[in-house]
Amino acid sequence: MRARIVVRVQPGARRDALLARLDTGAWKLAVAAPPLEGRANAAVEARIAEWLGIRQRQVSIARGGTSRDKWVDIEGLEQHEAEARLARHLPPGRERTEPA
């Protein structure tokens, strides 16, 4: 079982947060960690694991390590389950409300 999600990351934010679901289907998230020495990527993996209720080692960045747009692989969850679990952490009214 494996899911893959696309995320757009805002590093160096005031706090870690799942912000919105973009029109493209990507998840927009903010992490406080700076984009230095892989810190933001590690924060992305940690937060996604936390929001999904799985271990961090089950989450890995498959593509886009140096980009704001990333493909994230999730082991142990079906696609629909990963999407549903993430959606629970969106602020109210933020389901697909922002343009890409």
URUR-V102284 format. One record per helix or strand of 3 or more residues. SS is the DSSP state (A for helix, B for strand). FROM is the first residue (numbers start at 0). TO is the last residue. If there is no record, write none. Layout:
((SS FROM TO) (SS FROM TO))
This chain:
((B 1 9) (B 16 21) (B 26 29) (A 38 51) (A 55 57) (B 58 62) (B 68 74) (A 78 86))
